[in-house]
Amino acid sequence: MLRYSDLSLPWKRIFELEWESICEGSKAIAAVIVNENGEIISEGRNQISECNVPNPATAHAEAEAIRNLDVRKHPNPKTYTLYAGLEPCIMCMGTLVMGHIRNVVIAARDDYGGAMNLIQHSSFAKSKGIKITWLDNELGDMQRAFQTIRELLYNQEEEKRERMLQDFSVYNEKGVNAAVKLMERGFFEGCALNEITAAEVFDALMEIEERVG
């Protein structure tokens, strides 16, 4: 069974950032950029529910990671890799194209909001030679599980919430089911969210997925 301690540094940081977003009420989506040596040189997380951002609707993880990349210190973005928990949306796809990111690794596909396929429909974007690596379902399941937890904690619109969970389940039903069971067992009851770590949540979800998988 995959444990949090088994993850590479980029994925550990992504799930830490996603848990931070959940604790702030935002979407569980995060991204990091690593250099040629695998060192994290920039990061971003979804902040769409946070009042300290002037226009939170645009505070998406990948766009934030690219915006936060200091090209004066790290001047070779074409050689760097962006790790994304979830397939980037239209805005974030455009930002990575214009931000000279040419290598992208993605945990979970998103048929509804994802836009990486649009690269093939733009001569300009296609000419940039962006390499996309899709990972196996295990990390994708955990990505969608974290997103499911966020919706179950905060989304009071039942119909909308159910539609979202159905969308999350297209490729990663096991992750969604694990998150639902974790919530049903009262994993978060009796303590503040920020008293729990991303590692604890990740491992608890994996244990459930292993038992029911």
C-alpha positions as CSV (number, residue, x, y, z in Angstrom):
1,M,0.0,0.0,0.0
2,L,1.3,3.4,-0.9
3,R,2.0,5.6,2.1
4,Y,2.6,9.3,2.3
5,S,6.2,8.6,3.3
6,D,6.7,6.8,0.0
7,L,5.8,9.9,-2.1
8,S,8.5,11.9,-3.8
9,L,9.0,15.5,-2.6
10,P,6.9,17.2,-5.2
11,W,3.8,15.0,-4.4
12,K,4.3,15.4,-0.7
13,R,4.3,19.1,-1.1
14,I,1.3,19.1,-3.4
15,F,-0.9,17.2,-0.9
16,E,0.4,19.5,2.0
17,L,-0.7,22.5,-0.1
18,E,-4.0,20.9,-0.9
19,W,-4.7,20.3,2.7
20,E,-3.8,23.9,3.5
21,S,-6.3,25.0,0.9
22,I,-9.0,22.8,2.4
23,C,-8.3,24.2,5.8
24,E,-8.9,27.7,4.3
25,G,-12.0,26.6,2.5
26,S,-10.6,26.7,-1.0
27,K,-10.4,23.9,-3.6
28,A,-8.0,21.0,-3.0
29,I,-5.8,21.7,-6.0
30,A,-2.0,22.4,-5.9
31,A,1.0,22.5,-8.1
32,V,4.8,22.8,-7.8
33,I,7.6,23.5,-10.2
34,V,10.9,21.7,-9.9
35,N,14.3,22.4,-11.5
36,E,16.6,20.0,-13.3
37,N,17.8,18.7,-10.0
38,G,14.3,17.9,-8.7
39,E,14.3,20.8,-6.3
40,I,11.0,22.7,-5.7
41,I,11.6,26.3,-6.9
42,S,8.0,27.5,-7.0
43,E,4.6,26.4,-5.8
44,G,0.9,27.4,-5.8
45,R,-2.4,26.3,-4.4
46,N,-6.0,27.1,-5.1
47,Q,-7.2,30.2,-3.1
48,I,-10.6,30.9,-4.6
49,S,-12.3,31.1,-1.2
50,E,-9.8,33.4,0.5
51,C,-10.4,37.1,1.1
52,N,-6.7,38.1,1.1
53,V,-6.6,37.6,-2.7
54,P,-7.7,40.7,-4.7
55,N,-9.5,38.5,-7.3
56,P,-9.8,35.0,-5.8
57,A,-11.6,33.6,-8.8
58,T,-8.3,33.6,-10.7
59,A,-6.2,32.2,-7.9
60,H,-5.7,28.8,-9.4
61,A,-2.9,26.5,-8.4
62,E,-0.9,26.2,-11.6
63,A,-1.2,29.9,-12.5
64,E,0.0,30.8,-9.0
65,A,3.0,28.4,-9.2
66,I,4.0,29.9,-12.6
67,R,3.4,33.5,-11.4
68,N,5.5,32.8,-8.3
69,L,8.5,31.4,-10.3
70,D,11.2,34.0,-10.0
71,V,12.9,33.9,-13.4
72,R,15.7,36.2,-12.2
73,K,16.8,33.3,-9.9
74,H,15.6,30.5,-12.1
75,P,16.0,31.7,-15.7
76,N,15.4,28.4,-17.5
77,P,11.7,27.6,-17.3
78,K,11.8,25.4,-20.4
79,T,13.9,22.9,-18.5
80,Y,11.7,22.8,-15.4
81,T,8.7,20.5,-14.7
82,L,5.4,21.5,-13.3
83,Y,3.7,18.8,-11.2
84,A,-0.1,19.3,-11.0
85,G,-2.5,17.4,-8.8
86,L,-5.3,18.0,-11.3
87,E,-5.4,18.6,-15.0
88,P,-5.0,22.4,-15.6
89,C,-8.0,24.4,-16.7
90,I,-8.1,26.7,-19.7
91,M,-6.6,29.7,-17.8
92,C,-3.8,27.6,-16.3
93,M,-3.0,25.8,-19.5
94,G,-2.6,29.1,-21.2
95,T,-0.4,30.4,-18.4
96,L,2.0,27.4,-18.6
97,V,2.2,27.9,-22.4
98,M,3.0,31.6,-22.0
99,G,5.2,31.0,-18.9
100,H,7.5,28.8,-21.0
101,I,6.8,25.6,-19.0
102,R,7.4,22.6,-21.3
103,N,7.2,19.6,-19.0
104,V,4.0,18.8,-17.1
105,V,3.2,15.8,-14.9
106,I,-0.5,15.3,-13.9
107,A,-2.1,13.0,-11.3
108,A,-5.8,13.2,-12.2
109,R,-7.6,13.8,-15.5
110,D,-10.5,16.2,-15.6
111,D,-12.9,15.7,-18.5
112,Y,-15.1,18.6,-17.3
113,G,-12.7,21.5,-16.5
114,G,-9.3,20.2,-17.9
115,A,-7.9,21.8,-21.0
116,M,-4.7,20.1,-21.9
117,N,-6.2,18.6,-25.0
118,L,-6.8,22.1,-26.3
119,I,-3.0,22.5,-26.9
120,Q,-3.5,20.3,-30.0
121,H,-6.1,22.7,-31.4
122,S,-3.8,25.7,-31.2
123,S,-1.0,26.0,-33.7
124,F,0.8,28.4,-31.4
125,A,0.5,26.2,-28.3
126,K,1.3,23.0,-30.2
127,S,4.5,24.5,-31.6
128,K,5.8,24.8,-28.1
129,G,6.3,21.0,-27.8
130,I,4.9,20.6,-24.3
131,K,5.4,17.1,-22.9
132,I,2.6,15.9,-20.8
133,T,3.0,12.8,-18.5
134,W,-0.2,11.3,-17.1
135,L,0.3,9.2,-13.9
136,D,-1.4,6.0,-12.8
137,N,-4.7,6.1,-10.9
138,E,-3.3,5.7,-7.4
139,L,-2.2,9.4,-7.1
140,G,-5.2,10.4,-9.2
141,D,-7.5,8.6,-6.7
142,M,-5.9,10.6,-3.8
143,Q,-6.2,13.9,-5.7
144,R,-9.9,13.3,-6.2
145,A,-10.3,12.1,-2.6
146,F,-8.9,15.3,-1.3
147,Q,-11.2,17.2,-3.6
148,T,-14.2,15.1,-2.4
149,I,-13.4,15.9,1.3
150,R,-13.4,19.6,0.5
151,E,-16.8,19.4,-1.2
152,L,-18.3,17.3,1.6
153,L,-17.0,19.7,4.2
154,Y,-18.1,23.0,2.6
155,N,-20.4,22.6,-0.3
156,Q,-24.0,23.0,1.0
157,E,-25.6,22.8,-2.5
158,E,-26.5,19.1,-2.5
159,E,-27.3,18.8,-6.2
160,K,-24.2,20.6,-7.3
161,R,-22.1,18.6,-4.9
162,E,-23.4,15.3,-6.2
163,R,-22.7,16.4,-9.8
164,M,-19.1,17.2,-8.8
165,L,-18.6,13.9,-7.1
166,Q,-19.9,12.1,-10.2
167,D,-17.4,14.1,-12.3
168,F,-14.6,13.2,-9.9
169,S,-15.6,9.5,-10.2
170,V,-15.2,9.3,-14.0
171,Y,-11.6,8.1,-13.6
172,N,-11.1,8.0,-9.8
173,E,-14.2,6.4,-8.2
174,K,-12.1,4.6,-5.7
175,G,-10.7,7.8,-4.3
176,V,-14.2,9.4,-4.1
177,N,-15.6,6.4,-2.3
178,A,-12.7,6.4,0.2
179,A,-13.3,10.0,1.0
180,V,-17.0,9.5,1.5
181,K,-16.3,6.6,3.9
182,L,-13.7,8.6,5.8
183,M,-16.2,11.3,6.3
184,E,-18.9,8.8,7.4
185,R,-16.5,7.4,10.0
186,G,-16.2,10.9,11.6
187,F,-12.5,11.2,10.9
188,F,-12.6,15.0,11.3
189,E,-15.0,15.2,14.2
190,G,-13.8,16.6,17.5
191,C,-10.8,18.5,16.2
192,A,-9.9,21.5,14.1
193,L,-8.9,20.7,10.5
194,N,-5.5,22.4,11.0
195,E,-4.8,20.0,13.8
196,I,-4.7,17.2,11.3
197,T,-1.8,16.8,8.8
198,A,-2.0,16.0,5.1
199,A,0.0,12.8,5.8
200,E,-2.6,11.6,8.3
201,V,-5.4,12.2,5.8
202,F,-3.5,10.6,2.9
203,D,-2.7,7.5,4.8
204,A,-6.2,7.1,6.3
205,L,-7.6,7.4,2.7
206,M,-5.2,4.8,1.4
207,E,-6.1,2.4,4.2
208,I,-9.7,2.6,3.3
209,E,-9.1,2.3,-0.5
210,E,-6.9,-0.8,0.2
211,R,-9.6,-2.5,2.2
212,V,-12.5,-1.8,-0.2
213,G,-10.5,-1.9,-3.4
